[in-house]
Each structure stands twice: as C-alpha cells, then as structure tokens.
C-alpha cells in the first residue's frame, strides 16, 4: 500500500477473528477498520477444492491426495489491497456449506463454523514470517518485484481440539498483535 505505514498501524488481536458475530453485525475486519476510522472490506477471489500445502495438510490431519476447501480473498483497507487471505477447511466440515460456495458468508466463516458446532478455541497457533512477494502477490497487492511481505499463518482448532481452519494471510501493512494476558 502506498500510504504512510504509521497511518496503517494499530494494535490488533486475534480473538475478534475467532468469535461468532451477532446477527446483522459486520465481519471482524470491517469492524476493526471502522474502529480506527477506516473502511475495511474484502473481495472473494476463489472458492475451490485443492491439495493443501504441507503445513496445512499436517495441521488439518489430511492425508496425501486428500482435498480441502480454500476460500481466497483480497482484503481491502479504504478500497486499497493490503492483504491476501487464504482460509483452508477440511472437506468433512466445509462440503455442503457456505464455506464451499462462492459468496459472502454473513458474519464471516467463524460465525458459520460456530453455527455448525465447530466453535473456534480462543488461542490459535500463529506463525509469522517475512518473505519477498511472489509475482502473483506483487500483482494482486500492487507491489514492486521483490517487495517484502509479512505472512501470518493462523492454525485454529475447535474448543474440543479438532483442527478446523488454517488461514494464510500475506500482508503489506504494519502488524501489531496483542496476546491474551497470561500467555
């Protein structure tokens, strides 16, 4: 994103992204951006069944050759692309639900997962890494070749320990996260 990094930095937390939203309430990203006087949005790029990357397969306990559903989104801040987000779900959870359909999910995927009996635990494993943007990421995010990106991978289990989602978020903005107290 071409604007000042300071204007795009604020303290965030994972927990709002793991909680079901009340009916009619906006998704967590839109609410977070609005709380900072900004406009958050997203564009759904694809919903498809794919062979997952190795780390996703391992976490979701998916065997080689087994497919998962991925929802690929372009995340926007004030109508400018700031992140690519790919969320992976096991077929036994996603197939036959709105997770596997092209379209917006009211309240977001976490709200749907909760309604299906897969309530996310509030303490996901999060892995953060920096890398050079791929040509696809450069094109989607409007970056120069070789630009740095931050990749946050969130591994989410249900409150009963079942792996339910892996989200890989490739972002251009400054990231500050606050963990729950005591962690």
Rosetta silent file (secondary structure, phi, psi, omega in degrees, C-alpha in Angstrom):
SEQUENCE: XXXXXXXXXXXXXXXXXXXXXXXXXXXXXXXXXXXXXXXXXXXXXXXXXXXXXXXXXXXXXXXXXXXXXXXXXXXXXXXXXXXXXXXXXXXXXXXXXXXXXXXXXXXXXXXXXXXXXXXXXXXXXXXXXXXXXXXXXXXXXXXXXXXXXXXXXXXXXXXXXXXXXXXXXXXXXXXXXXXXXXX
SCORE:     score description
SCORE:     0.000 S_00000001
   1 L     0.000  139.731 -173.586    0.000    0.000    0.000 S_00000001
   2 L   -84.609   -6.122 -177.422    1.384    3.376   -0.920 S_00000001
   3 L   -84.221  173.844 -178.855    0.182    5.371    2.130 S_00000001
   4 L   -59.778  132.941  178.800    2.072    6.087    5.349 S_00000001
   5 L   -63.513  -34.455  179.919    2.821    2.971    7.381 S_00000001
   6 H   -62.174  -36.349 -179.780    2.077    4.870   10.615 S_00000001
   7 H   -69.436  -21.339 -177.303   -1.481    5.566    9.441 S_00000001
   8 H   -98.779   -0.183 -176.856   -1.985    1.844    8.823 S_00000001
   9 L   -99.000  131.731  170.645   -0.626    0.629   12.178 S_00000001
  10 L  -155.516  160.905 -179.006   -2.819   -0.131   15.148 S_00000001
  11 E   -76.970  123.904  178.460   -2.863   -2.740   17.878 S_00000001
  12 E  -115.617  174.321  178.092   -4.895   -5.752   16.803 S_00000001
  13 L  -148.567  151.724 -179.452   -5.838   -9.037   18.415 S_00000001
  14 L   -74.085  -33.175 -169.996   -6.773  -12.488   17.156 S_00000001
  15 H   -53.511  -41.566  178.685   -9.758  -13.014   19.429 S_00000001
  16 H   -61.715  -24.558 -179.855  -12.315  -10.951   17.426 S_00000001
  17 H   -83.849   -3.552 -179.198  -11.486  -13.130   14.411 S_00000001
  18 H  -114.301    1.776 -177.346  -12.292  -16.282   16.398 S_00000001
  19 L  -107.488  139.806  175.282  -15.643  -15.210   17.844 S_00000001
  20 L   -63.507  143.400 -179.659  -19.055  -15.668   16.245 S_00000001
  21 L   -95.362  139.937  174.720  -20.649  -12.361   15.236 S_00000001
  22 L   -62.068  151.901 -179.089  -24.193  -11.457   16.329 S_00000001
  23 L   -52.439  132.785  177.254  -26.789  -11.482   13.530 S_00000001
  24 L    84.150   -7.966  179.724  -26.505   -8.406   11.347 S_00000001
  25 L   -83.024  144.797 -179.683  -23.096   -7.388   12.709 S_00000001
  26 L   -67.853  163.196  179.280  -20.301   -6.737   10.232 S_00000001
  27 L   -65.570  163.876 -173.533  -17.326   -9.091    9.887 S_00000001
  28 H   -60.040  -41.844 -178.420  -14.344   -8.693   12.237 S_00000001
  29 H   -65.533  -45.517  179.187  -12.081   -6.937    9.703 S_00000001
  30 H   -61.249  -41.220  179.571  -14.722   -4.357    8.745 S_00000001
  31 H   -66.223  -42.039 -179.906  -15.448   -3.705   12.434 S_00000001
  32 H   -64.324  -45.539  179.108  -11.743   -3.380   13.296 S_00000001
  33 H   -62.751  -42.863  179.910  -11.082   -0.949   10.446 S_00000001
  34 H   -61.712  -35.928  178.882  -14.180    1.097   11.332 S_00000001
  35 H   -63.414  -18.086  178.937  -12.992    1.384   14.940 S_00000001
  36 L  -108.953   18.014  177.755   -9.956    3.205   13.505 S_00000001
  37 L    71.732   21.442 -178.011  -11.980    5.474   11.240 S_00000001
  38 L  -117.643  173.887  179.733  -11.161    3.400    8.164 S_00000001
  39 L  -118.292  113.198  178.359  -13.172    1.252    5.768 S_00000001
  40 E   -99.732  145.039  178.122  -12.350   -2.453    5.667 S_00000001
  41 E  -157.746  179.817  177.355  -13.631   -4.791    3.009 S_00000001
  42 E  -155.039  153.637  177.395  -12.797   -7.876    1.046 S_00000001
  43 E  -122.249  124.047  178.040  -13.229   -9.349   -2.400 S_00000001
  44 E   -74.735  122.143 -178.458  -13.714  -13.087   -2.789 S_00000001
  45 E   -94.301  -37.303 -178.107  -11.261  -14.309   -5.438 S_00000001
  46 E  -165.289  151.735  168.928  -11.972  -18.053   -5.447 S_00000001
  47 E  -134.373  119.288 -175.323  -13.582  -20.928   -3.581 S_00000001
  48 E  -154.844  161.268  172.209  -12.239  -24.297   -4.622 S_00000001
  49 E   -91.845  128.975 -174.769  -11.206  -27.762   -3.549 S_00000001
  50 E  -139.240  162.954  166.442   -7.403  -28.055   -3.627 S_00000001
  51 E   -78.310  122.543 -175.437   -4.480  -30.158   -2.487 S_00000001
  52 L   -78.508  158.425  171.384   -3.315  -28.146    0.547 S_00000001
  53 L   -60.242  158.954 -174.169    0.245  -27.047    1.262 S_00000001
  54 H   -56.135  -43.609 -178.069    2.157  -29.457    3.521 S_00000001
  55 H   -66.837  -33.632  176.790    1.801  -27.404    6.723 S_00000001
  56 H   -68.558  -45.680  179.748   -1.956  -27.098    6.187 S_00000001
  57 H   -58.145  -45.964 -178.657   -2.265  -30.831    5.471 S_00000001
  58 H   -61.925  -49.252 -177.766   -0.323  -31.696    8.615 S_00000001
  59 H   -63.985  -42.999 -177.757   -2.334  -29.420   10.906 S_00000001
  60 H   -79.331   -2.261 -179.713   -5.723  -30.453    9.471 S_00000001
  61 L    59.424   47.262 -179.422   -4.653  -34.122    9.626 S_00000001
  62 L  -102.888  131.944  178.243   -5.313  -34.554    5.900 S_00000001
  63 L   -75.646  160.575  176.073   -3.668  -37.426    4.053 S_00000001
  64 L   -55.950  135.373  178.945   -1.705  -37.016    0.829 S_00000001
  65 L    87.437  -13.857  176.354   -4.066  -36.630   -2.093 S_00000001
  66 L   -79.362  144.270 -178.217   -6.983  -35.528    0.096 S_00000001
  67 E   -95.962  161.861  171.276   -8.541  -32.197   -0.794 S_00000001
  68 E  -133.040  165.034  172.527   -9.601  -29.256    1.350 S_00000001
  69 E   -93.660  133.399  173.951  -11.789  -26.244    0.601 S_00000001
  70 E  -120.615  135.964  172.597   -9.932  -22.953    0.283 S_00000001
  71 E  -110.365  115.809 -178.057  -11.546  -19.521    0.269 S_00000001
  72 E  -103.622  126.731 -177.030   -9.187  -16.979   -1.328 S_00000001
  73 E  -132.373  150.104  170.633   -9.839  -13.307   -0.581 S_00000001
  74 E  -102.875  120.589 -177.385   -8.290   -9.928   -1.295 S_00000001
  75 E   -93.645  134.451 -174.530   -8.500   -7.793    1.856 S_00000001
  76 E  -118.078  145.591  171.646   -9.034   -4.064    1.360 S_00000001
  77 E  -128.619  115.949 -174.568   -8.440   -1.006    3.526 S_00000001
  78 L    53.007   43.879  177.969  -10.138    2.111    2.194 S_00000001
  79 L    67.921    8.785  177.096  -10.593    0.233   -1.107 S_00000001
  80 E  -106.377  137.385  179.082   -6.838   -0.420   -1.428 S_00000001
  81 E   -67.948  130.674  179.129   -5.471   -4.009   -1.340 S_00000001
  82 E  -128.267   -9.547 -174.136   -3.481   -4.704    1.840 S_00000001
  83 E  -163.370  145.969  166.639   -3.638   -8.478    2.219 S_00000001
  84 E  -107.431  131.028 -178.190   -4.265  -11.784    0.508 S_00000001
  85 E  -127.913  119.888  175.871   -6.060  -14.253    2.786 S_00000001
  86 E  -113.817  120.152  179.017   -6.445  -17.953    2.011 S_00000001
  87 E  -113.295  126.203 -175.628   -8.507  -19.937    4.516 S_00000001
  88 E  -107.658  137.178 -179.114   -8.411  -23.736    4.341 S_00000001
  89 E  -133.576  140.783  175.470  -11.115  -26.052    5.756 S_00000001
  90 E   -61.627  144.758 -179.929  -11.364  -29.853    5.925 S_00000001
  91 H   -58.340  -37.974 -176.940  -13.905  -31.254    3.446 S_00000001
  92 H   -64.987  -18.444  175.711  -15.889  -33.007    6.180 S_00000001
  93 H   -94.524  -43.625 -170.018  -16.590  -29.559    7.676 S_00000001
  94 H   -85.772  -37.862 -173.581  -16.903  -27.397    4.549 S_00000001
  95 L   -58.695  133.225  179.221  -18.577  -29.545    1.902 S_00000001
  96 L    81.861    6.256  178.098  -22.284  -28.771    1.539 S_00000001
  97 L  -119.966  175.596  177.722  -21.998  -25.497    3.478 S_00000001
  98 H   -64.081  -18.803  176.225  -21.497  -21.849    2.532 S_00000001
  99 H   -61.304  -31.252 -176.622  -17.756  -22.379    3.139 S_00000001
 100 H   -96.755    4.420 -179.103  -17.652  -24.348   -0.121 S_00000001
 101 L  -110.316  148.323  176.574  -19.826  -21.899   -2.071 S_00000001
 102 L   -77.349  118.749  178.920  -18.805  -18.728   -3.837 S_00000001
 103 L   152.966  159.949  179.427  -20.375  -15.856   -1.938 S_00000001
 104 L   -69.212  142.136  177.202  -20.175  -13.768    1.187 S_00000001
 105 L  -104.070  114.234 -179.227  -20.875  -15.571    4.459 S_00000001
 106 L   -55.047  126.140 -179.013  -22.985  -13.375    6.768 S_00000001
 107 L    80.960   -7.269  178.572  -20.943  -12.700    9.909 S_00000001
 108 L    91.713  168.882 -176.051  -17.924  -14.442    8.381 S_00000001
 109 H   -62.426  -36.255 -178.495  -16.664  -18.019    8.294 S_00000001
 110 H   -64.033  -38.334  177.515  -16.119  -18.198   12.057 S_00000001
 111 H   -63.540  -41.411  177.633  -19.790  -17.417   12.674 S_00000001
 112 H   -65.802  -46.236  178.425  -20.747  -20.216   10.278 S_00000001
 113 H   -55.677  -43.942  178.490  -18.287  -22.643   11.883 S_00000001
 114 H   -59.475  -45.150 -178.817  -19.815  -21.835   15.280 S_00000001
 115 H   -66.545  -22.784  178.433  -23.344  -22.491   13.966 S_00000001
 116 L   -88.889    2.128  178.777  -22.152  -25.859   12.609 S_00000001
 117 L    89.876   14.440  179.967  -20.873  -26.868   16.059 S_00000001
 118 L  -114.630   69.498 -177.478  -17.198  -26.112   15.394 S_00000001
 119 L   -72.901  120.585  179.469  -16.565  -23.285   17.865 S_00000001
 120 E   -64.833  139.100  172.152  -13.005  -21.981   17.488 S_00000001
 121 L   -70.618  154.253 -175.912  -10.815  -22.012   20.574 S_00000001
 122 L   -85.952    8.440 -176.707   -9.557  -18.569   21.541 S_00000001
 123 L  -132.047   70.210 -179.541   -5.874  -19.451   21.448 S_00000001
 124 L   -70.501  159.576  169.706   -4.756  -20.320   17.916 S_00000001
 125 E   -82.990  128.247  178.468   -1.176  -21.050   16.986 S_00000001
 126 E  -122.868  130.824  179.890    0.082  -18.131   14.904 S_00000001
 127 E  -116.958  130.076 -179.230    3.262  -18.229   12.852 S_00000001
 128 E  -119.734  132.395  178.285    4.722  -15.018   11.410 S_00000001
 129 E  -142.744  153.338  174.518    7.357  -14.905    8.678 S_00000001
 130 E  -109.133  145.624  176.552    8.723  -12.319    6.263 S_00000001
 131 E  -155.827  172.035  173.327    9.485  -13.057    2.638 S_00000001
 132 E   -81.730  139.169 -179.487    9.787  -11.465   -0.759 S_00000001
 133 L   -64.002  140.004  174.062    6.451  -11.178   -2.560 S_00000001
 134 L   -74.724  165.493  176.205    5.796  -13.658   -5.344 S_00000001
 135 H   -56.194  -40.606  177.945    4.838  -12.326   -8.798 S_00000001
 136 H   -61.101  -46.249  179.694    1.179  -13.191   -8.041 S_00000001
 137 H   -63.471  -41.028  177.514    1.319  -11.310   -4.708 S_00000001
 138 H   -59.013  -45.841 -179.646    3.006   -8.322   -6.370 S_00000001
 139 H   -64.175  -48.648 -176.312    0.261   -8.164   -8.981 S_00000001
 140 H   -67.486  -35.879 -174.817   -2.629   -8.594   -6.526 S_00000001
 141 H  -101.053    1.574  178.551   -1.261   -6.198   -3.914 S_00000001
 142 L    67.351   40.733 -177.182    0.248   -3.623   -6.277 S_00000001
 143 L  -104.504  158.033  172.985    3.815   -4.229   -5.089 S_00000001
 144 L   -78.156  152.434  177.981    7.160   -3.895   -6.821 S_00000001
 145 L   -56.104  132.438  178.930    9.054   -7.091   -7.625 S_00000001
 146 L    85.166    0.514  179.647   10.973   -8.242   -4.560 S_00000001
 147 L   -61.827  146.269  178.358    8.919   -6.172   -2.125 S_00000001
 148 E   -77.430  146.239  172.971    8.758   -7.604    1.396 S_00000001
 149 E  -133.682  156.731  175.927    5.549   -9.103    2.727 S_00000001
 150 E  -106.292  130.464 -179.443    4.563  -10.420    6.105 S_00000001
 151 E  -115.489  114.857  177.291    2.922  -13.850    6.165 S_00000001
 152 E  -106.351  120.015  177.459    0.787  -14.660    9.205 S_00000001
 153 E  -110.949  121.193 -179.067   -0.456  -18.260    9.336 S_00000001
 154 E  -109.074  119.723  178.985   -3.172  -18.936   11.903 S_00000001
 155 E  -101.891  113.126 -173.741   -3.823  -22.570   12.866 S_00000001
 156 E  -114.567  129.548  173.504   -7.236  -22.797   14.549 S_00000001
 157 E  -109.515  163.152  175.803   -8.716  -25.713   16.460 S_00000001
 158 E   -79.910  172.381  179.639  -12.188  -26.017   17.931 S_00000001
 159 L   -65.546  -14.096  176.202  -12.829  -25.832   21.662 S_00000001
 160 L  -102.138   10.022  174.364  -12.737  -29.655   21.671 S_00000001
 161 L    89.831    5.416  178.761   -9.333  -29.756   19.951 S_00000001
 162 L   -80.773  128.131  176.310  -10.451  -30.566   16.390 S_00000001
 163 E   -68.574  125.509 -173.482   -8.397  -28.721   13.714 S_00000001
 164 E  -123.212  -20.686 -176.199  -10.925  -26.636   11.763 S_00000001
 165 E  -159.624  142.240  167.403   -9.155  -23.856    9.848 S_00000001
 166 E  -126.561  123.314  177.310   -5.788  -22.654    8.612 S_00000001
 167 E  -113.865  128.194  177.912   -5.618  -19.064    7.383 S_00000001
 168 E  -112.172  113.018 -175.265   -2.586  -17.807    5.490 S_00000001
 169 E  -114.532  115.168  179.752   -2.558  -14.016    5.373 S_00000001
 170 E  -102.784  116.764 -170.390    0.012  -12.265    3.200 S_00000001
 171 E  -128.851  158.167 -179.749    0.069   -8.592    4.081 S_00000001
 172 L  -108.467  -11.273 -173.720    1.725   -5.331    3.216 S_00000001
 173 L   -92.727  164.979  174.751    0.728   -3.365    6.280 S_00000001
 174 L   -64.819  142.105 -177.899    2.375   -2.910    9.647 S_00000001
 175 L  -127.398  125.141  171.492    1.233   -5.558   12.148 S_00000001
 176 E  -128.074  125.483 -179.103    0.957   -5.222   15.907 S_00000001
 177 E  -122.769  143.767  176.958   -0.733   -8.020   17.824 S_00000001
 178 L  -115.064  125.929  178.256   -1.645   -8.279   21.450 S_00000001
 179 L   -83.582  159.756  174.964   -1.852  -11.711   23.070 S_00000001
 180 L   -61.386  149.309  177.112   -4.315  -12.511   25.826 S_00000001
 181 L   -59.832  144.742  177.957   -2.999  -11.756   29.305 S_00000001
 182 L    88.414   -1.781 -179.633   -1.164  -14.624   30.909 S_00000001
 183 L  -107.235    0.000    0.000    0.156  -16.033   27.641 S_00000001
